[in-house]
Amino acid sequence: MSVWLPGAPCTPEGCVERARTAAALPRAVLRLTAVAALLLAGIALTPVGHRMPAALVRAWSRWIVRAAGVRVRIVGGAPPAGGLLLVAHHVSWLDVPLLAAVRPARMVAKAEIRRWPVAGWLAARGGVLFIDRDRLRALPGTVARIAAELRGGAAVAVFPEGSTWCGRARGRYRRAVFQAALDADVPVQPVRIRYLAGGRAVSTTPAFVGEDTLLASLWRVACARGLVAEARVLPVLAAGARPDRRELARAAEEADAGAPAGHHGKAHSKSACHL
C-alpha cells in the first residue's frame, strides 16, 4: 500500500453491477467509435490546448461522457476563477472528463498511466501531473509542484482517496495534497460525483475498480442504458478557512459525503461495497 494510492476493497465481481438493459451491439460500437473520435480530436488539438477557450474544453469533456451513452448533469454554481484545488470522490474513468466539464484543470494521476497506450500519451500531452506512488521521498516535491501550479492561477484536480471505489462505498481523503492548497493560499472546490440509473438509484456500472480493465469498463458503460453522470459543485472552502491539511481534508471529505466523516465510516467496510 502506498501513501498516494491506498487499496480499495471494491472488485468487479463483488461490486460492479452489469447493465440490466444492454444497448444493442451496433449502438455500443457506435458509442465507442464516437468516444475514440473525440479523443483523436483532442490529440490533434493538444498542442494548442492551453490556448483553447475554457468553454470549448468543457463542451468537449461533456461530449466525451455523452458519446459513451451517459447523460451529464452538472448542479451548482461555477467554481471560482484563479488558482483552485478541485477534489472529488473517485469512481470511474468518466470522472476525469466530468470534472473537466465543471472546470478545466490539470489532473494529478499515478505515473503508471503514462505507460497506457494512447491514453497515456494524451494525458502527458494534456499536462497531467504524474506522481510516483511508490516513492515516499517524492511526496514533498509533488506537493511543491502542485502548489506552484496553484500559485500560477491554474486549477488542479485530484482524487484524494488515491484509489477508485464502486460508488456505494468510499475511502478516506489523504491529506498530503491539501497542503499544496494551504501553501499556495488558494481555495478548495469539492465536487460530488455520482452515477445514477433508474431515477436516482446509485449505479456501480461505470465503476473502474480492482482488476477491472479499461476496455471492459468502456464496453460495460457503452452497453448500458439510462446512466446519468452527476457532478454537484459544492460550496467552496475558502483559502485559510481551515488551520491545517488534516482539517481541510476532513472538511472536503464531509462535504463530498454529505455527512460528517464519522457518520459514513461504515461505508468503508468491504461488505458495504457488495451488491
C-alpha positions, 0 to 999 in steps of 0.5 A: 500500500502506498501513501498516494494510492491506498487499496480499495476493497471494491472488485468487479465481481463483488461490486460492479453491477452489469447493465440490466438493459444492454444497448444493442451491439451496433449502438455500443460500437457506435458509442465507442467509435464516437468516444475514440473520435473525440479523443483523436480530436483532442490529440490533434488539438493538444498542442494548442490546448492551453490556448483553447477557450475554457468553454470549448474544453468543457463542451468537449469533456461533456461530449466525451461522457455523452458519446459513451451513452451517459447523460451529464448533469452538472448542479451548482454554481461555477467554481471560482476563477484563479488558482483552485484545488478541485477534489472529488470522490473517485469512481470511474474513468468518466470522472476525469472528463466530468470534472473537466466539464465543471472546470478545466484543470490539470489532473494529478494521476499515478505515473503508471498511466503514462505507460497506457497506450494512447491514453497515456500519451494524451494525458502527458500531452494534456499536462497531467501531473504524474506522481510516483506512488511508490516513492515516499521521498517524492511526496514533498516535491509533488506537493511543491509542484502542485502548489506552484501550479496553484500559485500560477492561477491554474486549477488542479484536480485530484482524487484524494482517496488515491484509489477508485471505489464502486460508488456505494462505498468510499475511502478516506481523503489523504491529506498530503495534497491539501497542503499544496492548497494551504501553501499556495493560499488558494481555495478548495472546490469539492465536487460530488460525483455520482452515477445514477440509473433508474431515477436516482438509484446509485449505479456501480456500472461505470465503476473502474475498480480492482482488476477491472480493465479499461476496455471492459469498463468502456464496453460495460458503460457503452452497453448500458442504458439510462446512466446519468453522470452527476457532478454537484459543485459544492460550496467552496472552502475558502483559502485559510478557512481551515488551520491545517491539511488534516482539517481541510481534508476532513472538511472536503471529505464531509462535504463530498459525503454529505455527512460528517466523516464519522457518520459514513465510516461504515461505508468503508467496510468491504461488505458495504461495497457488495451488491 
